[in-house]
C-alpha cells in the first residue's frame, strides 16, 4: 500500500470517516452473490462443456452478442471466450470439410 495513503490516514483528525457508497443503492451488492454454475459463471461453464457439445459455444456466443453480461459484468470474459472458441471451431470444421471434399 502507498505510504502516503497510510500517513494521510494516520493524520486524519479524529479518524472520522464517511461511507462512500449510498446505503440505498443496491447495485454494488450484485457482486456479493456467487456466480451460477458452480461459481465459475455460465460463460466458463459453457466453454468447458463445449469441448463435449460444441454447440454450447454458439449458444454462449448468442448470449454474448445479446449483451447478457449486462446482468452481471463478471460473465463478459467467459462469454467472449466462447465466441472465440466458436470461431476457431467453425474455421477448423470448414478447413476439414474443404480437405475432405477437395
Buried (B, 14 or more C-beta within 10 A) or exposed (E): EEEEEEEEEEEEEEEEEEEEEEEEEEEEEEEEEEBEBEEBBBBBBBBEBBEEEBEBBBBBBEBBEEEBBEEBEEBBEBBBBBBEBBEEBEEEEEEEEEEEEE
